[in-house]
Amino acid sequence: MKSIFRTISLRRQPNRRTFSDAPEETYKFVRDRGLDHAVEREKNLRPLLSIKDLVTSEPSKSLPISVITAQRDSLRVPLRPIEFIRSFPSVFSESLPGGIGVQPHISLTPETLNLDAEEQLVYSSEDYKQGLADRLLKLLMINRINKIPLEILDLLKWDLGLPKGYVETMVPEFPDYFRVVKSRLRGCSGELELVCWSKEHAVSVLEKKAKDYTKGSPIAFPMKFSNGFVVDKKMKRWFDDWQKLPYISPYDNALHLSATSDESDKWAAAVLHEILNLFVSKKVEKDLVLHLGEFMGLRSRFKRVLHNHPGVFYLSSKLRTHTVVLRDAYKRGVLVEGNQLVTSRNRYMKLMSKAKKESNAVSSRKREDKGKVEGEGEVCEDEAKGEDDVVSGSEVEDEGEEDVVDADEEEEDEVDQDQSLKRGRRNTSPRGGRRSFGSLGSEERPHTRSRAGRRSLGKTGSQEKPRSGRNKVKLTTEKSS
């Protein structure tokens, strides 16, 4: 398991707590397998749905592969588009209209079209649109920014769950919440502006869960560390003191606090915690949330919060980027509170895995068939070798019967036999006798340990040195009988 090491350097200042009394301390942040899996399982989902939306935007529900290739970067396709599409045959279908020499056209399978119809029903449902409008309203009220550029919303479109053309379709349905206005910012096409402040919506998730909460009282953040993460006494003392600080609502503007103070640190953590709760999957890429924090004037405070509070926010390095995951929103790598859009995306991932399971089953069957063929060939070879060994061994035994064994050698053989029985060694196979004896007239040297004595019987006339005298006992007994 790999580990991420970060160094948090904090200079000591009067009346201020730090992670450690030392000016610099290194803390080991270990990976969370469950949260890493929650990030990695959506590896190809986003580019796949982007291609799906591009195909469904065509009247014919089909388009040439060259169109997808031209928009590869905006679609975030990790591979060559044709290779990516062929990786999911249960989602996309490929055809050659007009015969040979025409570029392949990509369309959707019937299963994908059914899932797309269900997804559009989710976007058009009143419950989902109302929930999305509430989340956008809360985002405009956080830190009392009141306005947010449309370009930033487009970057967070996937995480917020915004439908296609939300500016023209959804925004006009909630004129009491927000509206689109022209922006004075350079390079900005427009901004989503807050119309009316809602006191009912200006309540954070932690405030709702807290019992008997009064403004200005402390609220403890739920903390959970990865298995293997070590919290020493100094760090635990700092966390305990930090939890006892007054809770400042993320819907209040506390930019007047010193950016390096613990009070500001806890308020920035409350802002980031509330923002992540507004996202569909309770997670977002680090660069995107820092981009939003830069617009709010909280970029450096967000970075400090992510580094200092691994028990509240988990930073995953999967998918060649860093993803911020809200820990208390997940349990064993699964989202605690889902929604309609999350359910729809899970169905797409199930359809994507269907093709992988089928391909794995086919490859496993091929390996099994190949193993059976190889196994049958090995059995045939072993049988042929066994027959040759039986014939060779019988010939050696016949030759051994003609040898003259002295009385002294017989005594030595009896001693060797007793020692072999004690050691539990038994060798009654014809191959063993073949290894021990050479051709007629060869010299025998019992108890030798040279390499020559361990070689198998060679051609006729070659001198062999037996490995031990235990095989000669067999010949002696056979002759005496």
Backbone hydrogen bonds, N-H to C=O, Kabsch-Sander energy under -0.5 kcal/mol:
donor,donor_aa,acceptor,acceptor_aa,energy
4,I,29,F,-2.4
5,F,3,S,-0.5
6,R,27,Y,-1.4
8,I,6,R,-0.5
8,I,25,E,-1.3
9,S,7,T,-0.7
10,L,8,I,-0.6
10,L,23,P,-0.9
16,R,13,Q,-0.9
25,E,8,I,-1.0
27,Y,6,R,-1.5
27,Y,25,E,-0.5
29,F,4,I,-2.1
29,F,27,Y,-0.7
30,V,28,K,-0.6
31,R,2,K,-0.7
33,R,31,R,-0.6
36,D,32,D,-2.5
37,H,33,R,-2.0
38,A,34,G,-1.8
39,V,35,L,-1.5
40,E,36,D,-2.7
41,R,37,H,-2.3
42,E,39,V,-0.9
43,K,40,E,-1.7
46,R,42,E,-0.8
48,L,44,N,-1.6
49,L,45,L,-2.5
50,S,46,R,-1.9
51,I,47,P,-2.2
52,K,48,L,-2.2
53,D,49,L,-2.5
54,L,50,S,-1.8
55,V,51,I,-2.3
56,T,52,K,-2.4
57,S,53,D,-1.1
58,E,55,V,-1.3
61,K,58,E,-1.4
63,L,106,I,-1.6
65,I,104,P,-2.2
67,V,64,P,-1.0
68,I,64,P,-0.9
69,T,65,I,-2.4
70,A,66,S,-2.1
71,Q,67,V,-1.0
72,R,69,T,-1.3
75,L,71,Q,-2.0
76,R,72,R,-1.0
76,R,73,D,-0.5
77,V,72,R,-1.8
83,E,80,R,-0.6
84,F,80,R,-2.7
85,I,81,P,-2.5
86,R,82,I,-2.0
87,S,83,E,-0.8
87,S,84,F,-0.6
88,F,85,I,-1.5
91,V,88,F,-1.6
92,F,88,F,-2.4
93,S,107,S,-2.4
95,S,105,H,-2.0
99,G,96,L,-1.3
102,V,99,G,-0.9
105,H,95,S,-2.8
106,I,63,L,-3.0
107,S,93,S,-2.4
108,L,61,K,-0.5
109,T,91,V,-2.0
113,L,109,T,-2.2
114,N,110,P,-1.9
115,L,111,E,-2.0
116,D,112,T,-2.5
117,A,113,L,-2.0
118,E,114,N,-1.9
119,E,115,L,-2.4
120,Q,116,D,-2.3
121,L,117,A,-1.6
122,V,118,E,-1.6
123,Y,119,E,-2.1
124,S,120,Q,-1.8
125,S,121,L,-0.8
125,S,122,V,-0.8
129,K,125,S,-2.0
130,Q,126,E,-2.3
131,G,127,D,-2.2
132,L,128,Y,-2.7
133,A,129,K,-2.3
134,D,130,Q,-2.1
135,R,131,G,-1.9
136,L,132,L,-2.3
137,L,133,A,-2.2
138,K,134,D,-2.2
139,L,135,R,-2.0
140,L,136,L,-1.8
141,M,137,L,-1.4
142,I,138,K,-1.6
143,N,250,P,-2.4
144,R,141,M,-2.4
145,I,142,I,-1.4
146,N,140,L,-2.5
147,K,145,I,-1.0
148,I,192,L,-1.4
150,L,190,G,-2.4
153,L,149,P,-1.5
154,D,150,L,-2.4
155,L,151,E,-1.6
156,L,152,I,-1.6
157,K,154,D,-1.1
160,L,156,L,-2.8
161,G,157,K,-1.3
162,L,157,K,-2.0
166,Y,163,P,-1.1
168,E,165,G,-0.5
169,T,165,G,-2.0
170,M,166,Y,-0.9
171,V,166,Y,-2.4
173,E,170,M,-1.4
174,F,171,V,-1.7
177,Y,174,F,-1.3
178,F,174,F,-1.7
179,R,193,E,-1.8
181,V,179,R,-0.5
181,V,191,E,-2.7
188,C,185,L,-1.4
189,S,187,G,-0.5
191,E,181,V,-2.7
192,L,148,I,-2.8
193,E,179,R,-3.4
193,E,191,E,-0.7
194,L,146,N,-2.7
195,V,177,Y,-2.5
196,C,177,Y,-0.7
199,K,197,W,-0.6
202,A,198,S,-0.9
203,V,201,H,-1.5
208,K,204,S,-1.7
209,K,205,V,-1.8
210,A,206,L,-1.6
216,G,247,Y,-0.7
217,S,214,T,-2.2
219,I,245,L,-0.5
224,K,311,G,-2.3
229,F,226,S,-2.2
231,V,229,F,-0.5
232,D,230,V,-0.7
236,K,232,D,-2.5
237,R,233,K,-2.4
238,W,234,K,-2.0
239,F,235,M,-2.3
240,D,236,K,-2.6
241,D,237,R,-2.2
242,W,238,W,-2.2
243,Q,239,F,-2.4
244,K,240,D,-1.0
245,L,242,W,-1.1
247,Y,217,S,-1.6
248,I,246,P,-0.6
249,S,247,Y,-0.5
252,D,249,S,-1.7
254,A,252,D,-0.8
257,L,254,A,-1.5
261,S,258,S,-1.7
265,D,261,S,-1.8
266,K,262,D,-2.2
267,W,263,E,-1.9
268,A,264,S,-2.6
269,A,265,D,-1.9
270,A,266,K,-1.9
271,V,267,W,-2.2
272,L,268,A,-2.5
273,H,269,A,-2.4
274,E,270,A,-2.0
275,I,271,V,-2.2
276,L,272,L,-2.3
277,N,273,H,-1.3
278,L,274,E,-0.7
278,L,275,I,-1.1
279,F,275,I,-0.5
279,F,276,L,-0.9
280,V,159,D,-3.5
284,V,324,V,-2.0
286,K,322,H,-3.1
289,V,285,E,-2.0
290,L,286,K,-2.2
291,H,287,D,-1.7
292,L,288,L,-2.2
293,G,289,V,-2.2
294,E,290,L,-2.1
295,F,291,H,-1.5
296,M,292,L,-1.7
297,G,293,G,-0.8
298,L,293,G,-3.8
299,R,293,G,-0.7
302,F,298,L,-2.6
303,K,299,R,-2.1
304,R,300,S,-1.9
305,V,301,R,-2.2
306,L,302,F,-2.4
307,H,303,K,-1.6
308,N,304,R,-2.2
309,H,305,V,-1.7
312,V,309,H,-1.2
313,F,309,H,-2.2
314,Y,325,V,-2.8
316,S,314,Y,-0.7
316,S,323,T,-2.8
320,R,317,S,-0.5
321,T,318,K,-1.1
323,T,316,S,-2.6
324,V,284,V,-3.2
325,V,314,Y,-2.9
325,V,323,T,-0.5
326,L,282,K,-2.1
327,R,312,V,-1.8
327,R,325,V,-0.7
329,A,326,L,-1.1
330,Y,327,R,-1.9
331,K,334,V,-2.6
334,V,331,K,-1.3
336,V,329,A,-2.7
338,G,336,V,-0.6
343,T,339,N,-2.0
344,S,340,Q,-1.9
345,R,341,L,-2.3
346,N,342,V,-2.1
347,R,343,T,-1.4
348,Y,344,S,-1.4
349,M,345,R,-2.1
350,K,346,N,-1.9
351,L,347,R,-1.9
352,M,348,Y,-2.3
353,S,349,M,-2.1
354,K,350,K,-1.0
355,A,351,L,-0.9
356,K,352,M,-0.9
357,K,353,S,-2.3
358,E,354,K,-2.0
359,S,355,A,-2.3
360,N,356,K,-2.4
361,A,357,K,-2.2
362,V,358,E,-2.2
363,S,359,S,-2.4
364,S,360,N,-2.3
365,R,361,A,-2.1
366,K,362,V,-2.1
367,R,363,S,-2.2
368,E,364,S,-2.2
369,D,365,R,-2.5
370,K,366,K,-2.5
371,G,367,R,-2.4
372,K,368,E,-2.2
373,V,369,D,-2.1
374,E,370,K,-2.3
375,G,371,G,-2.4
376,E,372,K,-2.4
377,G,373,V,-1.9
378,E,374,E,-2.1
379,V,375,G,-2.2
380,C,376,E,-2.0
381,E,377,G,-2.1
382,D,378,E,-2.6
383,E,379,V,-2.3
384,A,380,C,-2.1
385,K,381,E,-2.5
386,G,382,D,-2.4
387,E,383,E,-2.0
388,D,384,A,-1.8
389,D,385,K,-2.3
390,V,386,G,-2.0
391,V,387,E,-1.9
392,S,388,D,-2.5
393,G,389,D,-2.7
394,S,390,V,-2.0
395,E,391,V,-1.9
396,V,392,S,-2.0
397,E,393,G,-2.2
398,D,394,S,-2.4
399,E,395,E,-2.3
400,G,396,V,-2.5
401,E,397,E,-1.5
402,E,398,D,-0.7
402,E,399,E,-0.8
403,D,400,G,-1.0
405,V,403,D,-0.5
406,D,404,V,-0.5
410,E,406,D,-1.9
411,E,407,A,-2.1
412,E,408,D,-2.2
413,D,409,E,-2.7
414,E,410,E,-2.2
415,V,411,E,-2.1
416,D,412,E,-2.6
417,Q,413,D,-2.5
418,D,414,E,-2.1
419,Q,415,V,-2.2
420,S,416,D,-2.3
421,L,417,Q,-2.2
422,K,418,D,-1.8
423,R,419,Q,-1.9
424,G,420,S,-0.7
424,G,421,L,-0.5
425,R,420,S,-2.0
433,G,429,S,-1.4
434,R,430,P,-1.8
435,R,431,R,-2.0
436,S,432,G,-1.3
437,F,433,G,-1.1
439,S,462,S,-0.9
442,S,439,S,-1.5
448,T,445,R,-1.0
453,G,450,S,-0.5
454,R,451,R,-1.0
455,R,452,A,-1.1
462,S,459,K,-1.8
465,K,452,A,-0.7
473,V,469,G,-0.8
474,K,470,R,-0.6
475,L,471,N,-1.1
476,T,472,K,-2.2
477,T,473,V,-2.5
478,E,474,K,-2.2
479,K,475,L,-2.4
480,S,476,T,-2.5
481,S,477,T,-1.8
